[in-house]
Amino acid sequence: MDHLAQFINTARQDARIAAYNNHQLKQSVVLKVLYLLGWDAFNVSEVVADYQAGGMTIDFALQTPEHGPIFLHIVKPLNEKSVELQEKVIKTAAGNEVKLAVLTDGLRWHLFVATPHAPLHDKEFAKIDFAEGDPEELSSTLKRFLSHRLALSGTAFTRAEKTFSERVKRKQKLFSTALTDAWTRLVTEAKVVFVELLVIEVKRVAGKQIDVAVAERFYSAFASIAAQSDANKKARYDAVDADIDVMRAWGGLLKQLQELLSELVTNDIEREHNFRADKESVEAFLVTVQNLHDNASGEKARARKQAV
C-alpha cells in the first residue's frame, strides 16, 4: 500500500476529522494529501494559500506554469446544503480561466471541470470518499488527476477533460432513455385525469360538450405519438378523426400544464433512475412535444379548410 493509500486508511478511522474546522483540516489533511501527491506546500510559487480571485478567497491554488492553476477549496458540509457556495467556487474558477477545481471537506474530494456551460452536477467528473472504497483505488484516482507531476505535464488536465466528456456522453444517453420512460409513464398513468381535463377545456374554449369517448380516442393517439423516442418524428393524428377544437384545446392544456409536467417528469427520473435530471433539458423536451402537436394541429386545420 503506497503512502497516500496508507494515509487515506488512517484518515477514515479518525473520528476527529469530521469535526475539524477549516484551519485544522488544512493542517492535518489537505496539506498532507498535497504533500503525498508531490506538491511542495512550502513553495509559494507552487502552492498559493488564500488565493484571491473574483472577489473570493480560494484556500489553495496549485500552480502549473503552462496550464494555469488548480483551485482547491474547503467546503463544509460538502452536500446539497452548500450548493450555493460550491457553485460560487466553480463559477469563480471558470471566470478566471481555471480548468480544474477541487472541493473537499477533508474526507470527501469532488473534482470538477470548471466550465460555465453546464449545471454543477454535470461539471463534476470524479468523487473520492476516504470513508468508502479501497484505499489504493482512491489513492490512484487522486494521483490520476491531482499529482504534481501529471499536472505539470498537462496529462492530468487531458485526463480530466476526457473523463468529463465521456461522463457527459453516458449521462446524455441515460437521460434520453430516462426521459422517454418518464414521459411514457406519465401520459399512460394519468390518462383518466388528462381526458377529463380535455373535456372541460374543450367546453371552456370552444363552448361545446364532447363525449368522453371522443377525448379518449384523441388522447390515445397523442399518447402513442408522445411515447415515441424519436423527437424529430413528425406528429400525425391520421389514425383518428380528431376534432380541430379538441386538438386546439389540448395544445392549450399542454401550455398551461408545462410547469407541472416538467416537475412530474423530473421527479420520476430522479425516483426511477436515481440521478438528477437537468430541468432545462426536460423543459426543452416538453417544448418539442408542444411544437409537434401544434404543427400537426395546424396542418390538420389547413387540410380541413382546403377540403371545404
C-alpha positions in Angstrom: 0.0 0.0 0.0 1.5 3.4 -1.0 1.9 6.3 1.4 -1.2 8.1 0.2 -3.3 4.9 0.5 -2.0 4.4 4.0 -3.0 8.0 4.9 -6.5 7.5 3.5 -6.8 4.3 5.5 -5.7 6.2 8.6 -8.0 9.2 8.0 -11.1 7.1 7.5 -10.6 5.8 11.1 -10.0 9.2 12.6 -13.4 10.3 14.0 -11.9 13.8 14.8 -11.6 14.8 11.2 -15.4 15.2 10.7 -15.4 17.8 13.5 -12.3 19.8 12.4 -12.7 23.4 11.4 -11.2 24.7 8.1 -7.8 25.5 9.7 -7.5 22.1 11.3 -8.4 20.4 8.0 -5.8 22.4 6.1 -3.1 21.4 8.5 -3.9 17.8 9.2 -5.5 16.6 6.0 -5.3 18.8 2.9 -1.6 19.8 3.1 -0.7 16.2 3.9 -2.6 14.9 0.8 -0.9 17.6 -1.3 2.5 16.5 0.0 1.7 12.9 -0.8 0.6 13.9 -4.3 4.0 15.5 -4.8 3.2 19.2 -4.2 5.6 21.3 -2.2 3.3 23.2 0.2 6.3 25.3 1.4 7.0 26.7 -2.1 4.7 29.7 -2.5 5.2 29.6 -6.3 3.8 26.1 -6.3 1.1 26.1 -3.7 -0.5 29.5 -3.1 -2.7 29.8 0.0 -5.6 32.2 0.3 -5.6 32.9 -3.4 -7.6 35.9 -4.4 -9.8 35.5 -7.5 -13.0 37.3 -8.5 -13.5 38.9 -5.1 -13.3 35.4 -3.4 -10.6 33.8 -1.3 -9.7 30.3 -2.5 -8.0 28.2 0.1 -5.3 26.9 -2.3 -4.3 27.5 -5.9 -2.0 24.7 -7.2 0.3 26.4 -9.8 1.2 24.8 -13.1 3.1 27.4 -15.3 1.8 26.1 -18.7 -1.7 25.1 -17.8 -2.9 27.5 -15.1 -3.8 26.9 -11.5 -6.0 24.2 -10.0 -8.4 25.6 -7.4 -8.7 23.7 -4.1 -11.3 24.9 -1.6 -12.7 23.5 1.6 -16.5 23.3 1.8 -18.3 22.1 4.8 -20.7 20.5 4.6 -20.0 19.1 1.2 -23.5 18.3 0.2 -26.7 19.9 -1.1 -26.8 22.4 1.8 -23.7 24.1 0.4 -24.6 24.1 -3.3 -24.6 27.9 -3.5 -21.0 28.0 -2.2 -19.9 25.2 -4.5 -21.4 26.9 -7.5 -19.7 30.2 -6.5 -16.3 28.5 -6.3 -16.7 26.7 -9.7 -18.1 29.9 -11.3 -15.1 31.9 -9.9 -12.8 29.2 -11.4 -14.4 29.4 -14.8 -14.3 33.2 -14.7 -10.5 33.1 -14.1 -9.9 30.5 -16.9 -9.1 27.8 -14.3 -9.6 24.4 -15.9 -9.9 22.2 -12.8 -11.4 22.8 -9.3 -11.5 20.6 -6.3 -13.9 20.9 -3.3 -13.2 18.9 -0.1 -14.4 18.6 3.4 -11.3 16.6 4.3 -12.7 13.1 3.8 -14.6 13.7 0.5 -12.9 15.2 -2.6 -15.1 16.3 -5.5 -13.3 17.1 -8.8 -14.8 19.5 -11.3 -14.1 20.7 -14.8 -14.7 24.5 -14.5 -16.8 25.1 -17.5 -19.5 27.8 -17.4 -21.8 25.9 -19.8 -23.2 23.2 -17.5 -25.1 22.8 -14.2 -22.9 22.0 -11.1 -23.7 18.3 -11.0 -22.7 17.9 -14.7 -19.3 19.6 -14.1 -18.3 17.0 -11.6 -16.2 14.2 -13.1 -14.8 12.3 -10.1 -15.6 11.7 -6.4 -13.3 10.3 -3.8 -14.6 9.4 -0.4 -12.0 8.4 2.1 -14.6 6.5 4.1 -15.7 4.3 1.2 -13.8 2.0 -1.2 -10.4 0.5 -1.4 -7.7 3.0 -0.2 -5.3 2.1 -3.0 -8.1 2.7 -5.7 -8.9 6.1 -4.0 -5.2 6.9 -4.0 -4.9 6.0 -7.7 -7.8 8.3 -8.6 -6.4 11.2 -6.7 -3.0 10.7 -8.3 -4.5 10.3 -11.8 -6.0 13.9 -11.7 -4.0 15.8 -9.0 -0.4 14.5 -8.8 2.1 17.3 -9.2 4.0 15.5 -11.9 0.9 14.9 -14.1 -0.4 18.4 -13.5 2.8 19.9 -14.7 2.9 17.8 -17.8 -0.7 18.6 -18.6 -1.7 14.9 -18.5 -3.9 15.5 -15.5 -5.9 18.1 -17.4 -6.2 16.0 -20.5 -7.4 13.0 -18.5 -9.9 15.2 -16.6 -11.4 16.6 -19.9 -11.6 13.1 -21.4 -13.3 11.7 -18.3 -15.7 14.7 -18.2 -16.6 14.3 -21.9 -17.2 10.5 -21.5 -19.3 11.1 -18.4 -21.4 13.7 -20.2 -22.0 11.3 -23.2 -23.0 8.5 -20.9 -25.4 10.7 -19.0 -26.9 12.1 -22.2 -27.7 8.6 -23.3 -29.1 7.6 -20.0 -31.1 10.8 -19.7 -32.6 10.3 -23.1 -33.8 6.8 -22.1 -35.0 8.0 -18.7 -36.8 11.0 -20.2 -38.7 8.8 -22.7 -39.6 6.3 -19.9 -40.8 9.0 -17.5 -42.9 10.7 -20.2 -44.4 7.4 -21.3 -45.4 6.6 -17.7 -46.9 10.0 -17.1 -49.1 10.0 -20.2 -50.2 6.4 -19.6 -50.9 6.6 -15.8 -52.5 10.0 -15.9 -54.8 9.2 -18.8 -58.1 9.4 -16.9 -57.2 12.8 -15.4 -56.0 14.3 -18.7 -59.1 13.1 -20.6 -61.3 14.7 -18.0 -59.3 17.9 -18.3 -59.6 17.8 -22.1 -63.4 17.5 -22.0 -63.5 20.6 -19.6 -61.1 22.6 -21.7 -63.0 22.0 -25.0 -66.1 23.2 -23.4 -64.3 26.3 -22.0 -62.5 27.4 -25.2 -64.9 26.1 -27.9 -68.2 26.2 -26.0 -69.2 22.7 -26.8 -69.6 19.4 -25.0 -67.8 16.4 -26.3 -68.2 12.8 -25.3 -65.5 11.3 -23.0 -65.0 8.6 -25.7 -64.0 11.3 -28.2 -61.5 12.7 -25.8 -60.2 9.2 -25.1 -59.6 8.4 -28.8 -57.7 11.7 -29.3 -55.7 11.2 -26.1 -54.8 7.7 -27.1 -53.4 9.0 -30.4 -51.5 11.7 -28.6 -50.1 9.3 -26.1 -48.9 6.9 -28.8 -47.1 9.8 -30.6 -45.7 11.3 -27.4 -44.2 8.0 -26.3 -42.1 7.6 -29.4 -38.4 8.2 -28.6 -37.6 10.0 -31.9 -38.2 13.6 -31.0 -37.8 14.6 -34.7 -40.6 12.4 -35.9 -43.5 14.4 -37.3 -46.6 14.1 -35.2 -49.6 12.6 -37.0 -53.1 12.1 -35.9 -54.3 10.4 -39.1 -55.3 7.3 -37.2 -58.2 9.2 -35.6 -60.6 11.7 -37.0 -59.5 14.3 -34.5 -61.7 17.3 -34.0 -59.9 20.6 -34.5 -61.4 22.1 -31.4 -60.1 19.1 -29.4 -56.6 19.4 -30.8 -56.5 23.1 -30.1 -57.9 22.6 -26.6 -55.2 20.0 -25.9 -52.5 22.4 -27.2 -53.7 25.0 -24.8 -53.7 22.5 -21.9 -50.1 21.5 -22.7 -49.0 25.1 -22.4 -50.9 25.6 -19.1 -49.6 22.4 -17.6 -46.0 22.7 -18.8 -44.5 23.7 -15.4 -46.4 20.9 -13.7 -45.5 18.3 -16.4 -41.8 19.3 -16.1 -41.8 18.8 -12.3 -43.6 15.4 -12.6 -41.2 14.2 -15.3 -38.1 15.4 -13.4 -39.3 13.8 -10.2 -39.9 10.5 -12.0 -36.4 10.5 -13.5 -34.8 11.1 -10.1 -37.0 8.4 -8.4 -36.7 5.7 -11.1 -33.2 6.3 -12.4 -31.5 7.7 -9.3 -29.9 10.7 -10.9 -30.7 14.4 -11.0 -32.4 15.5 -14.2 -31.5 18.7 -15.9 -34.6 20.9 -15.7 -33.8 22.8 -18.8 -33.5 19.6 -20.9 -36.8 18.4 -19.6 -38.4 21.7 -20.5 -36.9 21.6 -23.9 -38.3 18.1 -24.5 -41.8 19.3 -23.4 -41.5 22.3 -25.8 -40.7 19.8 -28.6 -43.8 17.8 -27.7 -45.8 21.0 -27.7 -44.4 22.1 -31.1 -45.0 18.7 -32.7 -48.6 18.8 -31.5 -49.1 22.5 -32.6 -47.7 21.7 -36.1 -49.9 18.7 -36.5 -52.9 20.7 -35.3 -52.1 23.5 -37.8 -51.7 21.1 -40.7 -55.0 19.3 -39.8 -56.8 22.7 -39.7 -55.4 23.8 -43.1 -56.3 20.4 -44.6 -59.8 20.7 -43.4 -60.1 24.2 -44.7 -58.9 23.3 -48.1 -61.3 20.4 -48.2 -64.2 22.8 -47.6 
